[in-house]
């Protein structure tokens, strides 16, 4: 801790440290591949959550842009960067006094950086991150997306108080500059609405990590990995809850044509999702619903 940090800020850091011990840990996996333009904004949106105990696991999937440099700069900023603000006026000296403090909070965050030696693709990269998770709750955040500041606290509260296993929320769809293109409202949960009609619930989400221990991780045969995984959860009796609030911004890019959005991959993903909807409808039929 900085020697010249004012007592009120020292007290604040101490309260952060104490609060961390009372909050269940949330693990957030950030898989990234050649998204250096957006990565710092994404990580900041996670780091500045108003929740006190977060584990951030960044998995760099063999990026060949400036991703490694961005990650290193971010970690250095977290540990060392300071900011100041005008806090008082000394009339005797005719001097404006400034308080100096760390830009990033110094407690309540863990950062784990993993680098794939080669590009492995989205699903193995997700799994590598989730295998490293140690929190009670977990999720993943695409490295070009943005978590709103109350996302994690709101979702943890719902998981704790609503006695459910998995929560999801509404979201904004934003463009490269962050302009809001639309508000995307998810349906309140029913198996039919979220899996039987189409897959409508898996972007802005948080769930109990033990679900992976009970029902498995992301199936590496699928590009529609979250759809397959969460449908599997639902068919095993996992309980879901919709939070009717915008807690997340998902970024869309014009003329996306790389990775999963390559034309052949995108066609494959939609084909897989269509097949999974058929599986969900067959499950409904067998259940007599």
N, C-alpha and C positions, 0 to 999 in steps of 0.2 A: 504494500500500500504506500502511496506517496506521502512523504514526510510532511508536506505543507497542506495536505488535505484538511479542510476545516472540520471541526468536531461534528457539526450537524451531518456532514457527508460521511464521516467515519461511522456515526450512529446509523445512517441509512444503509451503508454496506453491511454492518453487523446485523441489522434487521433482515436484509436480504439473505444472509447466510443462515440465520435462524429459521426463516420462512421456508428455505429450501428443504430443511429436515422434516417439515410437516406436510409437504406436498408430494404426492406420488409422482415418480419420474415418468416423463413422456419422452419416448424415443422418436425422432423424426429423421427418416432416411431421405437424403437428397441425391438421387442418381443424376449424373450429368455427363453429357457427351457434346463437346464443341458448342457450349452455350456460354462462353466467357462474357459475352455482352450483357447477359441478364443475371449471371450467377451471384454477384455481390448484392444486388437488390433483393434477390430471393433469400439469401442468407441473412441479410439485415432484417427482413420481415419476420424471420424466425427468431433471431436473436432478441429483437425488441418486443416480443410477446409479453403480455402482462402476467404471465404464469411463471412461477419461481423455480421450476426444476425440469430442465429440458436437456436432453442429450441429442446432439446434432451429429449425424453420421453421413459424411459426404463420400460418395463413391464415384470416383472419376473413371469413366469407362474408356480409358486409353485415348483421351482427347489429343488432337494434334494442333489445336489452336493455343491460345494463351491461358487455358484453364488452370494449369499448374501455377503459373505466375499469379493469377487472380486469387487462388486459394492461399498461397503463401502470403500475399499482401493482406488478405482478410485476417488471417491468424495473427500476423504481426500487429495489425491495427487493434485487434481485440486485446492484445496483451500490453500495448504500449501507447496507443494514441490518446491524447488528452484534448479537451476543449475547455473553454472558459466562458463566463457570462458576467455582465455587470451586476453586482449584488448590493452595493452600498456606496454612499457618497460621504467622504470625509471632508466636512466643510472647513475644518481648521487647516487642512493641508490643500484644500481645493483639489481633491483627488478622487477619482472614481475607482472604487475597489472592485476587483474581479475575483470570483471563486474559480479555481481550476480543479478539474476532475477528469476521470477517465471517460472517454466517449462511450465505451461499452461497459456494461455492468461486470463486476469482477467475481460475482458469485451466482450460483444457480444455473450455470451453463457448463456442459461438457462438449468438447469438439473432438471427433474421431475422424481422421482423414484416411481413406483407403484408395489405392490406385490399382486398377487392373493393368497388368502388364501389356495386354492387348485388348482391342475392342471385343467385348463378349456379347454385346446386345443387351436390350433392356431387361429381360426377365432374369437372367443370371446376375445382372448387376443389382436388381432389386433384392434378390435372395441373399447376395453377399452382405448387403447392408442390414437386412433383417436378422441374419444369423448373428450379427454383432450387437444387436439391440439388447439392452438390459432393463428397459423401463417396464412399468406396469401396463402402460398404454403405448400404442405405436401408430405410425402412419408413414406415408411417403409423400414428398412434395416435388413435383417436377421443377427442374432448376431454372425454368423461365417463368414460373408462376409466383404469386405473391400471397402470403398469409396476412389477413387483417389482424390488428393487434390483439383483439379479444378472442381470436379463434380457439386457441388451445384451452384457455380458462373456461370458455363457454361450453366446449365439448366435454371437458373433464367433469364439469358440474352435471351435465346431462347424464354421462355414464354413471356417475356416482349416485345421483338422486333418482334417476328414472329406472334403475335396476335393469339396464340393457347392456348388450355386448358391443354394439357398433352404432355410431352416430354419424350423420352426414348433414350437410347444410346446403343452402342456396349459394350462388356465386355470381360474380360479374365475369363477363367475357370482355377482355381488353385487347387493344391492338399493340403494336410495337412501342408506341409512345405512351402507353398507359391510358389512352382514351377509352371510356366505357362504351362498348358497342351494344351491349344488351345485359339485362338482368335475367339470369337463368334460374327459375324457381323449380325445385325438385318436388315430386309428389310426396305426400305423406306416405309412410311405408305401408305397403302390402306386397306380398310376394308377386301378385299379378302385376301391380303397377310398376314395380321396380325391376322385375325380371321377366314377367310373362308377356308384357307389351313390348318393351325394349329395355335396354340397360340404362337405368336412370337413377344413379345414386352414388357413384364411386369416385368422384374427383376430390371434393372437400370432405374429408372424413377422418375419424379417429376410432380406434378399436382396441380391445384388450389383446395384449401380445400373446396370451395363453391360447388364443384361437389357433395360432400357427402351430403351437405345440400339440394341440388336440387334433387338428384337421389338415395340417400340412401347409407348406409354403406355396409360392407362386409356381405354377406348372410351366416348366421351361419349354414345353412343346407348343405353347400358345404365345402369339403376339397380343391377343386380347386377354392378357394375364390377370388383370384385376377383375374383369368380368367373370372369368372362369373361377377365380379364387373365391370371390364373394358369393357367387351362385352356389358354390360348394358349401360355404359356410351356411347359407340360408337353408339349403336342403338338409343340413345336419341339425337344424333347429336353433341356430343363432338368432338372437333378438336384435332388431334394428329400430332406430328412432330418427325421425327427420327433425332437424332444428330449422324452423322457418325464418332464418336470418342469413344475410349475406356476410360470409366470414372469409371469403377467398376470392381471388381474381385469377382466372385461367387465361393465359395469353394465347391469342391466335395470330398466325403469321400468314400474310398473303403469299400465295404460290409456294407453300411449304412442299418440299420435294426430297427431303433427306430423312434417313432413319426410318422410323415407323411410318412417316408420311410419304416415303417413296411410293410411287403409284402402285407397284406390285405388292408392297407390304401393306399399303392401305386397303387394297382390294382383299388381301388375305385376312386382315383384321376384321373387316366388315363381314366377310364370309364366316369367320369363326364366331362372331357375335350373333349372326343370324342363326347359326347352328345351336348356340347356347340358348337362345330364346326358344327354339324348338324343344330343347331338353327341359327348360323350365315349364313349358306348356304340357309336356308329357308328365312331368312331376305333378302338376296341378290336376291333370286328368286322373292319375293314379290315386291322388289324395281325395278325389271326389269333389274338387272345388271348381 
